[in-house]
Amino acid sequence: MTQMRAERRAASHPAMLDGTGLANALITESSIDDAVRAYENRMMPRSAQAAEDCRGTRPPHSPTDS
């Protein structure tokens, strides 16, 4: 499987994308602290977008329904 194909496949599974992103950062950065910072810098925009995409949506009959 090519790297690009693996990344596209991982993108459909956020936990896999997070895992591969952190693993890559741990391999390429000079320290664990730098790796975590690099990982967070890549993860935060994606997480913020996912949260925005979910904003205002909730399942029917959620606990906040009266």
C-alpha positions in Angstrom: 0.0 0.0 0.0 1.4 3.4 -0.9 1.9 6.1 1.7 -0.8 8.3 0.1 -3.3 5.5 0.0 -2.6 4.6 3.6 -3.1 8.3 4.6 -6.4 8.5 2.7 -7.6 5.3 4.4 -6.4 6.5 7.8 -8.3 9.8 7.3 -11.5 7.9 7.3 -10.7 6.7 10.8 -9.7 9.6 13.1 -8.1 7.5 15.8 -5.9 5.8 13.2 -5.0 9.2 11.8 -4.1 10.4 15.3 -2.0 7.3 16.0 -0.1 7.6 12.7 0.4 11.3 13.3 1.8 10.9 16.7 4.0 8.0 15.6 5.4 10.1 12.8 6.1 13.0 15.1 7.9 10.7 17.6 10.1 9.4 14.8 10.9 12.8 13.2 11.2 15.1 16.2 14.2 15.4 18.4 12.4 15.0 21.7 9.1 13.6 23.1 8.1 17.2 24.0 8.8 18.4 20.5 6.9 15.4 19.1 3.8 16.1 21.2 3.9 19.8 20.2 4.2 19.0 16.5 1.4 16.4 16.8 -0.9 18.9 18.6 -0.1 21.6 16.0 -1.4 19.2 13.3 -4.2 17.7 15.3 -5.9 20.9 16.7 -7.1 22.4 13.4 -8.6 19.1 12.3 -10.2 18.7 15.8 -11.6 22.2 15.7 -13.0 21.6 12.2 -14.7 18.4 13.4 -16.2 20.2 16.4 -17.5 23.0 14.1 -19.0 20.4 11.8 -20.9 18.9 14.7 -22.0 22.2 16.2 -25.7 22.4 16.6 -26.3 18.8 15.9 -27.5 16.3 18.5 -29.3 13.0 18.3 -33.1 13.0 18.6 -34.3 12.5 22.1 -31.1 13.6 23.7 -31.1 14.4 27.5 -31.6 18.1 26.8 -35.0 17.5 25.0 -37.9 18.5 27.2 
